């Protein structure tokens, strides 16, 4: 039997390793910038073209490398940080695996220029798909300049799975945010297609946070500082009233390294227990300093998951530190006992002034049994409404009760009953007459300002008024986008929003669909956007709140396919602008809501899949009365 086991070529092994280390252009940015930090760089410039597909260039003023080190850095498992196995338990640097440059060079066209401080000449290297092309002396600046071109050019299966340019750029911005927050003392610049995204100077921790997440967050930040024998916790947390509906401003850092840790995230949420608005998340920027021997950062190729030796103790310390900060800055709700129940006593009159006596105005000639023409209440007596009544149509009072007591003979505006077993995908039935109108609006009853009830042949139809309105608006928004029928309501005073780079990119990605709906939004190079117009259908809503909610929602569920973006945007707008529970509707409004609902393609279900219409049968009523 012939031997079938053989060693993989280095180029293939590197491509396999690249599958773990290099998932997208953002992974390349992360690895290269972390190498620059390990090289003691104080200024890092990142140039991106076409969201990293065409070019990722990282320039630093760090230590640089000798010709031999430059060549060795692209070999697998070549590193300057690890000498023996015990070094894995005292890691204080960022990159230590020795796989990053080898993996990147396996799936891209890589060029490096590097020169150590004090050297007259530097080194130029060119590697294409793990194949060494050239190495020569070069006149270059001190530090390292590394360019990665045409990522995944030789792995087309990986390249086709990259998302849209806007999504890939968003991931790059998120990685840069994490690195910039962990290293506020390092100046970092990010350019995309020659446009400035970030230009961060060396600054302190709080100023770096404010620079990255706009100046409005400054009033939201509460400092945290607690030192124990186990861990030192520092940083900032957000006030509960500024909590957001989506995740995005939650950061843990351990020894200068960004970390994801759902267990510690729950400790933060529990510290805010009962003081957070429902379904919202507080901002936090927490920095942990621990003994490297008590953590393991080698459990995941991307090094974003870290295992702690005693997680339960750290959990309780995080919880206690945040509760202390919340209490110290009076973020807990309080009662002012000095003012509770106090009377609002008006000031006494000035000395010598006459205090007016109270006067009750009456009409001594008022007779409630006389028909006083033109009495509208101006004589301080009750209004006589007899002249305003329509006494000639008193017979209409009993209209609709002719067939009472015989449900089978009642006149119904419906020609078929609603099926509770219908699915969202099933063909919708028609519930109303051919003219699709309601003859008598008094067939409707609004219950608790939440449900609309109307009789049908088999029982009572119950409609959820908010879900019904969501369905109507959803289909209207889809129609507007498809047919370009949007009408924009210009704002008398345009609203200005200061957005961070990630939010600005999300807004830019939605630009086409927002314009189709009637939004008029312009963006400046600094990230600020001006809302000059919103859809006429939404003119009653706050423009800034609406745009912010759109951005926050797309953080949770980014879309790449145009059809998905259109549907999701219509869903979000319908949920934002639908009538709330507790709103009393007039009979005409209920009738119009009913007619529009059953003119929809899918009246049975809301856009999010919840039931809108249900039938309570007469049999169920009879069971209740037995």
C-alpha positions in Angstrom: 0.0 0.0 0.0 1.5 3.4 -1.0 2.1 6.1 1.6 -0.6 8.7 1.5 0.4 11.1 4.4 2.7 14.0 3.4 3.7 17.4 4.6 1.8 20.4 3.3 3.8 23.0 1.4 4.4 26.2 3.4 2.3 28.3 1.0 -0.8 26.0 1.6 -0.1 25.8 5.4 0.1 29.6 5.5 -3.2 29.9 3.7 -4.8 27.6 6.2 -3.4 29.6 9.0 -4.7 32.7 7.3 -8.2 31.4 7.6 -7.9 31.7 11.4 -5.9 34.9 11.6 -7.2 36.9 8.6 -10.9 36.8 8.3 -11.4 40.2 6.6 -9.4 43.4 5.9 -10.1 44.6 9.5 -8.1 41.6 10.7 -5.1 42.8 8.7 -5.4 46.3 10.1 -5.5 44.9 13.7 -2.4 42.7 13.3 -0.3 45.3 11.6 -1.2 48.1 14.0 -0.6 45.8 17.0 2.9 45.1 15.6 3.5 48.8 15.3 2.5 49.3 19.0 4.9 46.5 20.0 7.6 48.3 18.1 7.2 51.3 20.5 5.6 53.5 17.8 4.2 56.9 19.0 2.5 57.8 15.7 0.7 55.4 13.4 -0.9 56.2 10.0 -3.4 53.8 8.3 -4.3 54.2 4.7 -7.2 52.2 3.3 -8.5 52.0 -0.3 -11.8 50.4 -1.3 -12.4 49.3 2.3 -9.1 47.3 2.3 -9.8 45.3 -0.8 -7.2 47.2 -2.9 -4.8 48.5 -0.2 -4.1 48.4 3.5 -1.0 50.5 4.4 0.3 51.0 8.0 3.1 53.4 8.6 4.7 53.8 12.0 7.7 55.5 13.6 8.7 52.5 15.7 12.0 50.7 16.1 12.2 49.3 12.6 14.0 46.1 11.6 17.4 45.0 10.3 17.5 43.2 6.9 17.6 39.7 8.6 14.8 40.5 11.0 12.7 41.9 8.1 13.1 38.7 6.2 12.6 36.4 9.2 9.3 38.3 10.2 7.5 36.6 7.4 8.4 33.0 8.4 5.8 31.0 10.4 6.2 31.1 14.1 8.9 33.7 13.9 8.6 36.1 16.9 10.7 38.3 19.1 8.5 38.0 22.1 8.5 34.3 23.0 11.6 32.3 23.9 10.2 29.4 25.9 6.9 28.0 27.0 6.9 29.8 30.3 6.9 33.1 28.5 3.2 32.4 27.5 2.3 33.1 31.1 3.8 36.5 31.2 2.7 38.1 28.0 2.7 41.9 27.9 2.9 42.5 24.2 0.2 42.4 21.5 1.5 40.0 18.8 3.3 37.0 19.9 2.2 34.0 17.9 4.4 34.7 14.9 1.6 33.9 12.4 0.3 37.3 11.4 2.8 38.4 8.7 3.2 34.9 7.3 -0.6 34.5 7.1 -1.1 37.9 5.5 1.7 37.3 3.0 0.0 34.0 2.0 -3.2 35.7 0.7 -2.0 39.1 -0.5 0.7 41.1 -2.3 2.9 42.5 0.5 5.6 45.2 0.4 7.6 46.3 3.4 10.1 49.2 3.9 11.7 49.4 7.3 14.7 51.1 8.8 16.0 51.0 12.4 16.7 54.2 14.2 20.2 55.4 13.6 20.8 53.3 10.4 21.6 55.1 7.2 19.8 52.5 5.0 16.6 50.5 5.3 15.3 47.3 3.7 12.7 46.7 1.0 10.9 43.4 0.7 8.3 42.1 -1.8 6.4 38.9 -1.1 3.5 37.7 -3.4 1.3 34.8 -2.1 4.0 33.5 0.2 6.5 33.5 -2.7 9.6 35.7 -2.0 10.1 38.2 -4.8 12.8 40.7 -3.9 14.9 42.1 -1.0 17.2 45.1 -1.4 18.5 48.1 0.5 16.3 51.1 0.4 16.3 54.8 1.4 13.2 55.0 3.6 12.0 56.7 6.8 12.8 55.3 10.2 10.2 52.9 11.4 8.2 50.5 9.2 5.9 51.0 6.2 4.0 47.9 5.3 1.5 47.7 2.3 -0.9 44.9 1.8 -2.5 44.9 -1.7 -5.3 42.8 -3.3 -6.2 40.8 -0.2 -7.4 37.2 -1.0 -6.3 37.6 -4.7 -5.3 33.9 -4.8 -8.2 32.7 -2.6 -11.3 33.8 -4.6 -13.6 31.7 -2.5 -12.6 33.8 0.5 -12.8 37.1 -1.4 -16.4 36.6 -2.6 -17.5 36.2 1.1 -16.4 39.8 1.9 -19.3 42.1 2.6 -20.1 45.4 1.0 -17.5 48.2 1.2 -19.5 50.1 3.8 -19.7 47.0 6.0 -16.0 46.2 5.7 -15.0 49.8 6.4 -17.2 49.7 9.5 -15.3 46.7 10.8 -12.0 48.5 10.2 -13.2 51.5 12.1 -14.3 49.3 15.0 -10.8 47.8 15.2 -9.2 51.2 15.1 -11.5 52.4 17.8 -10.5 49.5 20.1 -6.8 50.1 19.5 -7.1 53.9 19.9 -9.0 53.5 23.2 -6.4 51.0 24.6 -3.5 53.3 23.6 -4.6 57.0 24.0 -1.0 58.1 24.2 -0.3 57.0 20.6 -1.3 59.4 17.8 -3.4 57.5 15.2 -4.6 58.6 11.8 -7.0 56.7 9.5 -7.6 57.6 5.9 -10.1 55.9 3.5 -9.7 56.7 -0.2 -7.7 59.7 0.8 -10.4 61.1 3.0 -9.8 61.6 6.8 -11.7 59.3 9.0 -9.7 59.8 12.2 -6.9 62.1 13.1 -6.2 61.4 16.7 -3.5 63.2 18.6 -1.8 61.9 21.7 -4.2 62.5 24.6 -5.5 61.2 27.9 -8.0 58.5 28.2 -11.1 60.7 28.7 -10.3 63.0 25.8 -9.7 60.0 23.5 -13.2 58.7 24.4 -14.8 62.0 23.7 -12.9 62.4 20.4 -14.0 59.0 19.2 -17.6 59.1 20.3 -18.4 62.9 19.8 -18.4 65.6 22.4 -21.9 64.9 23.7 -20.6 61.8 25.6 -18.5 64.0 27.8 -21.4 64.9 30.2 -22.3 61.2 30.3 -19.0 59.8 31.7 -18.6 58.8 35.3 -15.0 57.8 36.4 -14.3 54.4 38.0 -11.2 53.8 40.0 -10.7 50.8 42.3 -7.4 49.0 43.2 -7.3 45.6 44.9 -4.8 42.9 45.3 -6.5 40.9 42.5 -7.2 43.6 39.9 -7.0 47.3 39.3 -10.2 48.6 37.6 -10.2 52.1 36.0 -12.1 53.9 33.3 -15.5 55.4 32.8 -19.1 54.3 32.8 -22.2 56.1 31.4 -25.1 57.6 33.2 -28.3 55.5 33.0 -30.3 58.3 31.3 -27.9 58.2 28.4 -28.2 54.4 27.8 -28.8 53.4 24.2 -31.0 50.8 22.7 -28.1 49.1 20.9 -24.7 47.8 21.8 -21.7 49.7 20.5 -20.1 51.7 23.4 -19.1 48.8 25.6 -15.4 48.1 26.0 -13.2 45.9 28.2 -9.4 46.2 28.1 -7.0 43.9 29.9 -3.4 45.0 30.2 -3.9 47.3 27.1 -5.6 44.6 25.0 -9.3 44.7 24.0 -11.4 41.8 25.3 -14.8 40.4 24.8 -16.3 38.8 28.0 -20.1 38.2 28.2 -19.8 37.1 31.9 -18.3 40.4 32.9 -20.8 42.2 30.7 -23.5 40.8 32.9 -21.7 42.1 36.0 -22.0 45.6 34.5 -25.7 45.2 33.7 -26.5 44.0 37.2 -24.7 47.0 38.6 -27.3 49.1 36.7 -30.2 46.9 37.9 -33.5 48.8 38.2 -32.0 52.1 37.1 -31.8 51.5 33.4 -34.5 52.2 30.9 -36.0 49.0 29.5 -34.1 47.2 26.8 -31.2 49.6 26.9 -27.4 49.3 27.4 -25.1 51.6 29.3 -21.8 52.8 27.9 -18.7 51.6 29.6 -14.9 51.9 29.0 -13.3 49.7 31.6 -9.5 49.1 31.9 -8.2 46.1 33.9 -4.6 45.8 35.1 -3.9 42.2 36.3 -0.9 40.0 36.7 -0.2 38.4 33.3 0.3 35.1 35.1 -3.4 35.1 36.2 -4.8 35.3 32.6 -4.6 33.2 29.4 -4.8 35.2 26.2 -3.8 32.3 24.0 -7.2 30.6 23.8 -8.3 32.2 20.5 -6.4 33.1 17.3 -7.7 36.7 17.3 -6.7 37.1 21.0 -10.0 38.8 21.9 -11.2 36.2 24.3 -9.2 36.0 27.6 -9.6 33.4 30.4 -9.1 34.6 34.0 -7.8 32.4 36.8 -10.6 33.5 39.2 -13.5 34.9 37.1 -16.0 34.9 40.0 -13.8 37.1 42.2 -13.2 39.5 39.3 -17.0 39.5 38.5 -17.8 40.6 42.1 -15.1 43.3 42.1 -16.4 44.8 38.8 -20.0 44.8 40.2 -18.9 46.4 43.5 -16.7 49.0 41.8 -19.5 50.1 39.4 -22.1 50.2 42.2 -19.8 52.4 44.2 -19.3 54.8 41.3 -23.0 54.9 40.7 -23.7 55.7 44.3 -20.9 58.2 44.6 -22.2 60.3 41.8 -25.8 60.1 42.9 -27.0 58.2 39.8 -29.5 56.3 41.9 -33.0 57.7 42.0 -33.6 59.7 45.2 -36.5 61.5 47.0 -36.2 65.0 48.2 -37.9 64.7 51.6 -37.6 68.4 52.3 -39.8 69.2 49.3 -42.2 66.2 49.3 -45.7 67.3 50.0 -44.8 70.9 50.4 -47.5 73.5 49.6 -46.9 76.2 47.0 -47.7 79.3 49.1 -47.8 82.5 47.1 -45.7 85.5 48.4 -47.5 87.9 50.8 -48.5 91.3 49.3 -46.3 94.3 49.8 -46.8 96.3 53.0 -49.6 98.8 52.7 -51.2 97.2 49.7 -54.8 96.1 49.8 -55.4 92.4 49.5 -58.3 91.8 47.0 -61.3 89.8 48.3 -62.3 86.7 46.3 -65.3 87.3 44.1 -67.8 84.7 42.7 -69.5 85.8 39.6 -73.1 84.6 39.3 -76.2 85.4 37.2 -79.0 86.1 39.6 -81.6 86.0 36.8 -80.7 82.6 35.5 -83.7 80.1 35.3 -82.8 76.6 34.2 -86.4 76.0 33.2 -86.5 78.8 30.7 -85.3 78.6 27.1 -82.7 81.4 27.1 -81.7 82.2 23.5 -78.0 82.7 22.8 -77.0 81.5 26.3 -73.5 80.1 25.8 -72.3 80.2 29.4 -71.1 83.8 29.3 -73.5 84.6 32.2 -71.7 82.1 34.5 -74.6 79.6 34.4 -74.8 76.2 32.8 -75.0 76.1 29.1 -78.4 75.3 27.7 -77.9 72.6 25.1 -81.5 72.0 24.1 -81.3 74.3 21.1 -78.2 72.5 19.8 -79.7 69.0 19.8 -80.9 67.3 16.7 -84.3 66.3 17.9 -85.6 65.4 14.5 -83.5 62.3 14.1 -84.2 60.5 17.4 -85.3 57.4 15.5 -81.6 56.8 14.5 -80.8 56.1 18.2 -82.1 52.5 17.7 -80.4 51.9 14.3 -78.5 48.6 14.2 -80.6 46.8 16.9 -83.3 45.5 14.6 -81.9 42.0 14.6 -80.6 41.9 18.1 -80.9 38.5 19.7 -80.4 36.6 16.5 -76.7 36.6 15.6 -77.2 34.5 12.5 -79.4 37.2 11.0 -77.2 40.2 11.9 -76.0 42.3 9.0 -72.2 41.9 8.8 -69.7 44.0 6.9 -67.6 40.8 6.5 -68.2 38.1 4.0 -65.7 35.5 5.5 -64.3 34.8 8.9 -60.7 35.1 10.0 -58.8 31.8 10.3 -56.6 31.6 13.4 -54.6 28.8 11.8 -53.5 31.1 8.9 -49.8 31.6 8.6 -47.9 34.7 7.4 -47.2 32.9 4.1 -50.8 31.8 3.5 -53.0 33.6 1.0 -54.9 36.4 2.6 -58.6 36.4 2.6 -60.9 39.4 2.1 -62.7 40.4 5.3 -64.8 43.3 4.0 -67.4 44.1 1.4 -66.4 44.6 -2.2 -66.3 48.4 -1.7 -63.9 47.9 1.2 -65.6 50.5 3.4 -67.4 50.5 6.7 -71.1 51.6 6.5 -71.5 52.4 10.2 -68.5 53.5 12.3 -70.4 52.7 15.5 -69.8 48.9 14.8 -66.4 49.5 16.4 -65.4 49.6 20.0 -62.0 50.7 21.2 -61.0 48.8 24.4 -58.4 50.2 26.8 -57.2 52.4 23.9 -55.3 49.4 22.7 -57.7 47.0 20.9 -60.4 47.6 18.3 -63.4 45.2 18.6 -66.1 44.7 16.0 -68.7 42.0 15.6 -68.5 39.3 12.9 -70.8 36.4 12.1 -68.9 33.9 14.3 -68.0 36.1 17.2 -65.9 39.2 17.8 -62.9 40.4 15.8 -60.1 41.9 17.9 -57.5 44.1 16.2 -54.3 45.3 17.8 -54.3 49.0 16.8 -50.6 49.6 17.0 -49.7 46.4 15.0 -52.3 47.2 12.5 -50.8 50.7 12.0 -47.4 49.2 11.7 -48.6 46.9 8.9 -50.2 49.8 7.0 -47.1 52.0 7.3 -44.7 49.2 6.4 -46.4 48.5 3.1 -46.7 52.2 2.4 -43.0 52.7 2.9 -42.1 49.8 0.7 -44.4 51.3 -2.0 -42.7 54.7 -1.6 -39.2 53.2 -2.0 -40.1 51.0 -5.0 -42.0 53.7 -6.9 -39.9 56.7 -5.8 -43.0 58.5 -4.6 -41.5 60.1 -1.4 -42.5 63.6 -0.4 -40.0 65.4 1.8 -41.0 67.8 4.5 -38.3 70.5 4.7 -37.2 71.4 8.2 -37.6 75.1 9.1 -34.4 74.8 11.2 -32.1 71.9 10.0 -31.0 69.6 12.8 -27.2 69.0 13.2 -25.9 65.7 14.5 -22.3 65.0 15.6 -21.6 61.4 14.6 -18.5 59.3 15.2 -16.8 57.7 12.2 -18.6 54.4 12.4 -22.0 56.0 12.7 -21.2 58.3 9.8 -20.3 55.3 7.6 -23.6 53.5 8.5 -25.5 56.7 7.5 -23.6 56.9 4.3 -24.4 53.3 3.5 -28.1 54.0 3.9 -28.0 57.2 1.9 -29.7 55.9 -1.2 -32.6 54.2 0.6 -33.1 57.3 2.9 -33.3 59.6 -0.1 -35.9 57.3 -1.7 -38.0 57.7 1.5 -37.8 61.5 1.5 -34.9 62.1 3.9 -32.5 65.0 3.0 -29.3 64.6 4.9 -25.9 66.1 4.1 -22.6 65.1 5.7 -19.5 67.1 6.3 -15.9 65.8 6.3 -15.8 66.1 10.1 -18.6 63.6 10.6 -21.4 66.0 11.4 -24.6 65.6 9.4 -27.3 68.1 8.8 -30.9 66.8 8.5 -32.7 69.2 6.2 -35.8 67.2 5.4 -37.7 64.1 6.5 -40.5 62.1 4.9 -43.8 64.0 5.0 -45.4 61.0 6.7 -43.0 61.3 9.6 -43.1 65.1 10.0 -44.6 64.7 13.5 -41.5 62.9 14.7 -38.2 64.3 16.0 -35.8 64.2 13.1 -32.6 63.7 15.2 -34.1 60.9 17.3 -35.4 59.1 14.2 -32.0 59.2 12.5 -30.1 58.1 15.6 -32.5 55.2 16.1 -32.0 54.1 12.5 -28.2 54.1 13.1 -28.4 52.2 16.4 -30.7 49.6 14.9 -28.4 48.9 12.0 -25.5 48.4 14.4 -27.4 45.4 15.7 -28.3 44.0 12.3 -26.2 45.3 9.4 -27.6 44.6 6.0 -25.7 44.2 2.7 -28.4 43.2 0.2 -30.4 46.2 -1.1 -33.7 44.3 -0.8 -33.0 43.5 2.9 -32.0 47.1 3.6 -35.2 48.4 2.0 -37.4 46.0 4.0 -35.6 46.5 7.3 -35.7 50.3 6.9 -39.4 50.2 6.2 -39.9 47.9 9.3 -37.9 50.3 11.5 -39.7 53.4 10.3 -43.1 51.7 10.7 -42.3 50.8 14.3 -41.0 54.2 15.0 -44.0 56.1 13.7 -46.9 53.9 14.5 -49.6 55.1 16.9 -48.8 54.1 20.5 -51.1 52.2 22.9 -53.2 54.4 25.0 -54.1 56.8 22.2 -57.9 57.3 21.9 -59.1 57.1 18.3 -62.2 58.8 16.8 -64.8 56.6 15.1 -63.7 57.9 11.7 -60.0 57.1 12.5 -60.9 53.6 13.5 -62.9 53.1 10.3 -60.0 54.4 8.2 -57.5 52.2 10.1 -59.7 49.2 9.5 -60.2 49.9 5.8 -56.4 50.5 5.2 -55.5 47.4 7.1 -57.6 45.0 5.0 -56.3 46.7 1.9 -52.8 45.5 2.8 -51.3 42.3 1.2 -50.8 40.7 4.6 -53.2 42.2 7.2 -53.1 39.2 9.5 -49.6 39.8 10.8 -47.4 42.8 11.7 -44.1 43.4 9.8 -42.3 41.7 12.7 -44.6 38.6 12.5 -46.9 39.3 15.4 -50.6 38.6 15.2 -52.7 41.7 14.3 -56.2 40.2 14.0 -57.9 37.4 16.0 -61.5 36.1 16.3 -63.1 35.3 19.6 -65.9 32.8 18.8 -69.4 32.7 20.3 -68.6 29.2 21.6 -65.8 30.7 23.7 -68.3 33.3 25.1 -70.8 30.5 26.0 -68.1 28.5 27.8 -67.4 31.6 30.0 -71.0 31.8 31.0 -71.6 28.2 31.8 
